[in-house]
């Protein structure tokens, strides 16, 4: 029998080797479609948008958890190996290391040779901000921010929940994260309806975000980055971000890389000023994209080991 830690390792290796092929129906995309269908339905059923949002979140989580458990159990009844294979596949779909590295490299390579137009085009596939006006440092900063912001959502949090609760917990986490990405906006359409999704996402990421940030100084030591900077900026700037969780990893990473994140961005032509995190001691370049990917790889490896060990400890209690 292949144990859960081995399943997680196999899923991580599969993600590193294969990534996210666009041609197959990814479970996260199916969750997103379900969420949108239920949104349309429950907005008509409930006049109170908060209630409609809460019910939508509850049903999506229930369907995701039950469907994952039923699929794994059904495959296991056919053959134990089939059940393991399905479990590994589902775990693999919750991870995004390969995609983060692939997309960031597609920005870094043209940026390194001064091809700003290509770098801007590739960056526009990673971020929602306006990219047409960005120069070298703005492109590099946006790319590094995208990598760093997604370390928790796309890698360490799924690993954490996989280690604690297996594929079902990991898929339920991705459902929460997907609904936050779909509904968690502070605009007229989603301020009330998306409240439950946004608050639940904050809750489930609370522990993984902080554990990940605490790993960054160790990762910095192992990967030749700035250990003291990671600790200093984490302690100083971790509460500057609007998100209670994103600021944790962004502060630690900014310190480790010796750069400043945040500042001025444009969305649909509108200027948005964000608090700066880290010190602007040096300009951000394509080299920092490679360093951010190095940070991502080592954080992933260390988090996998630590979270699997933590999950084993929890299961022994």
ZIQUIDA-V962202 format. One record per residue. N is the residue number from 1. OMEGA is omega in radians with two decimals (999 if undefined). Layout:
n;omega
N;OMEGA
N;OMEGA
This chain:
n;omega
1;3.13
2;-3.07
3;-3.13
4;3.11
5;3.12
6;3.08
7;3.13
8;3.11
9;3.13
10;3.12
11;3.13
12;3.09
13;3.13
14;3.10
15;-3.14
16;-3.09
17;-2.98
18;-3.06
19;-3.06
20;3.10
21;-3.06
22;-2.99
23;-3.11
24;-3.07
25;-3.10
26;3.14
27;-3.14
28;3.08
29;3.10
30;3.09
31;3.12
32;3.11
33;3.10
34;-3.13
35;-3.14
36;3.10
37;3.14
38;3.08
39;-3.13
40;-3.11
41;-3.02
42;3.01
43;3.11
44;-3.10
45;-3.06
46;3.07
47;3.09
48;-3.06
49;3.09
50;-3.14
51;3.12
52;3.13
53;3.13
54;-3.13
55;3.11
56;3.13
57;-3.11
58;-3.10
59;3.12
60;3.13
61;3.13
62;-3.14
63;-3.13
64;-3.12
65;-3.14
66;-3.13
67;3.12
68;-3.13
69;-3.12
70;-3.14
71;3.14
72;-3.14
73;3.11
74;3.11
75;3.13
76;3.10
77;3.07
78;3.10
79;3.13
80;3.13
81;3.12
82;3.10
83;3.10
84;-3.13
85;3.12
86;3.12
87;3.13
88;-3.14
89;-3.13
90;3.08
91;3.14
92;-3.09
93;3.12
94;-3.04
95;-3.05
96;3.14
97;-3.10
98;-3.11
99;3.12
100;-3.13
101;-3.12
102;-3.11
103;-3.13
104;3.08
105;3.12
106;3.03
107;-3.05
108;-3.09
109;3.10
110;3.12
111;-3.12
112;-3.12
113;3.06
114;3.12
115;-3.04
116;-3.13
117;3.11
118;3.14
119;3.11
120;-3.13
121;3.13
122;3.14
123;-3.12
124;3.10
125;-3.12
126;-2.97
127;3.13
128;-3.13
129;3.08
130;-3.11
131;-3.01
132;-3.07
133;-2.99
134;3.02
135;-2.99
136;-3.07
137;3.12
138;3.10
139;-3.11
140;3.13
141;-3.12
142;-3.13
143;3.12
144;3.11
145;3.14
146;3.11
147;-3.06
148;-3.12
149;-3.05
150;3.13
151;-3.11
152;-3.08
153;-3.00
154;-3.05
155;-2.92
156;3.11
157;3.04
158;3.10
159;3.14
160;-3.10
161;3.06
162;-3.12
163;-3.11
164;-2.99
165;3.08
166;-3.09
167;-3.13
168;-3.14
169;-3.14
170;-3.13
171;3.08
172;3.07
173;-3.13
174;3.07
175;3.09
176;-3.12
177;3.12
178;3.13
179;3.07
180;3.11
181;-3.09
182;-3.00
183;-2.95
184;-3.13
185;3.14
186;3.08
187;-3.06
188;-3.10
189;-2.96
190;-3.09
191;-3.14
192;-3.10
193;-3.07
194;-3.10
195;-3.09
196;3.14
197;-3.11
198;-3.12
199;3.12
200;3.09
201;3.07
202;-3.09
203;-3.04
204;3.13
205;-3.03
206;-3.11
207;-3.14
208;-3.12
209;-3.11
210;3.06
211;3.13
212;3.13
213;3.13
214;3.08
215;-3.02
216;3.09
217;3.10
218;3.10
219;3.13
220;3.10
221;-3.11
222;-3.01
223;3.05
224;3.09
225;-2.98
226;-3.09
227;-3.13
228;3.12
229;3.13
230;-3.13
231;-3.06
232;-3.10
233;3.07
234;-3.12
235;-3.05
236;-2.90
237;-2.99
238;-3.13
239;-3.10
240;-3.07
241;3.11
242;3.10
243;3.13
244;-3.10
245;-3.09
246;-3.13
247;-3.12
248;-3.09
249;-3.14
250;3.13
251;3.14
252;-3.12
253;3.12
254;3.11
255;3.14
256;-3.12
257;-3.14
258;-3.08
259;3.08
260;3.09
261;-3.11
262;-3.12
263;-3.03
264;2.99
265;3.08
266;3.08
267;-3.12
268;3.10
269;-3.10
270;-3.13
271;3.08
272;-3.13
273;3.14
274;3.09
275;3.11
276;3.14
277;-3.08
278;-3.11
279;-3.13
280;-3.11
281;-3.11
282;3.09
283;3.10
284;-3.09
285;3.11
286;3.12
287;-3.12
288;3.03
289;3.09
290;3.12
291;3.09
292;3.09
293;3.07
294;3.09
295;3.13
296;-3.11
297;-3.06
298;3.05
299;3.13
300;-3.11
301;-3.10
302;3.12
303;3.13
304;3.14
305;-3.07
306;-3.08
307;3.07
308;3.10
309;3.11
310;3.11
311;3.10
312;3.13
313;3.14
314;-3.11
315;3.13
316;-3.09
317;999
